[in-house]
Amino acid sequence: MNLSDLSNLQNIPLFNSPYFPLLLVWSLFWKGLALWRAAGNREKVWFIFLFLINTLGILDIVYLILTKPKTGSSNL
């Protein structure tokens, strides 16, 4: 990959969208929360999987729902 390849990113409609920063913040928020919980639960496989797969927060939200802590727990 060279610098001329990077200049072609401007031609991708998503990067020119005014919604791109919002999607980025949305995705980073959910990914951070899911990674935090996976690390706290010592779930290495989930941590690696969530770290490598980007789904705009969808997989992260599913993980958070599936691993919902019991009431009274201090874990996110």
Contacts in CASP RR format, 6 or more apart in sequence:
PFRMAT RR
TARGET T0000
AUTHOR 0000-0000-0000
METHOD contacts of the structure
MODEL  1
MNLSDLSNLQNIPLFNSPYFPLLLVWSLFWKGLALWRAAGNREKVWFIFL
FLINTLGILDIVYLILTKPKTGSSNL
9 15 0 8 1.000
10 16 0 8 1.000
14 20 0 8 1.000
14 23 0 8 1.000
23 56 0 8 1.000
26 56 0 8 1.000
26 57 0 8 1.000
27 54 0 8 1.000
27 56 0 8 1.000
27 57 0 8 1.000
30 57 0 8 1.000
30 60 0 8 1.000
30 61 0 8 1.000
30 64 0 8 1.000
31 50 0 8 1.000
31 54 0 8 1.000
31 57 0 8 1.000
31 60 0 8 1.000
32 60 0 8 1.000
33 60 0 8 1.000
33 64 0 8 1.000
33 76 0 8 1.000
34 50 0 8 1.000
34 57 0 8 1.000
34 59 0 8 1.000
34 60 0 8 1.000
34 61 0 8 1.000
34 63 0 8 1.000
34 64 0 8 1.000
35 47 0 8 1.000
35 50 0 8 1.000
35 51 0 8 1.000
36 76 0 8 1.000
37 63 0 8 1.000
37 64 0 8 1.000
37 67 0 8 1.000
37 75 0 8 1.000
37 76 0 8 1.000
38 46 0 8 1.000
38 47 0 8 1.000
38 50 0 8 1.000
38 63 0 8 1.000
38 67 0 8 1.000
39 47 0 8 1.000
40 75 0 8 1.000
41 67 0 8 1.000
41 75 0 8 1.000
43 67 0 8 1.000
46 63 0 8 1.000
49 59 0 8 1.000
50 59 0 8 1.000
50 60 0 8 1.000
50 63 0 8 1.000
53 59 0 8 1.000
69 75 0 8 1.000
69 76 0 8 1.000
END
